[in-house]
C-alpha cells in the first residue's frame, strides 16, 4: 500500500484533520450514554497519536447546527457528558454537512490528511438551507482536495443514503445503536489506519463481507458489506 500524496509506502502517522458531524436528534436518546462514552474514547485515542490532529465537531438537530470546535488541536476538545450532549428534535442532516464543510474545506491544512465522518441514526427531514444535490457537490469538491468521507448510519438504508450524498460504497458503514460503542472502536481503528496510509480491511474480511452482501445481510455493529475495504487511496 502506498501513500496517496507521494506514492511511497508509509506506516508513520501523518498529520490529520478530522471533521465529525454527529447526530444529536431525539432518536439518539436511546443510545445517549453509549454515544457519549464512544465519542470520549475516540477523542482519547486521537490524543494518543504522536502526529498532530486537528478536530472539528458539529452537533446538530432541528433546533441548532452547532460547530462546537473548528480545527482545534484535539487536546482542546473536551469530553461529552449528559449536559453537553442532549439529543432532541429532528434531522437537518444536509444543513449540518453543508455548513460544516463549507468552512472546513477552506481551513483544513493542505499538507494534512483530511477525514470527514458523518454519524447519524436517521434520514434528512428538516434542512432549510442546503439540498441533497448541493451537499453531494460539496462532498465531491472536498474529495478533489484530498478529503475522504465515512458515512456511519443506523436504522435506515445506509447504502442508499450514503450513495445519495456521494460517499463511496466502501466507506458506508451500517451499525446497530445498541452497539454504538463498537462503532466508535471501529472508527478509531479506521482513523489510525488511514493516517498511516494503510487500507482498512484484510482480504479475508473483504471476501466475507462480499459474500454477505450477496445475501443482503448486515451484521449489527459491523461495517456494511464491502468488496475492497475503505476507499482511502
PyMOL commands that set and color helices and strands:
alter all, ss='L'
color gray80, all
select helices_A, chain A and resi 26-48+74-76+93-107+132-144+158-165+169-171+177-195+203-215
alter helices_A, ss='H'
color red, helices_A
select strands_A, chain A and resi 16-23+53-61+64-73+113-120+147-153+172-174
alter strands_A, ss='S'
color yellow, strands_A
deselect
rebuild
show_as cartoon
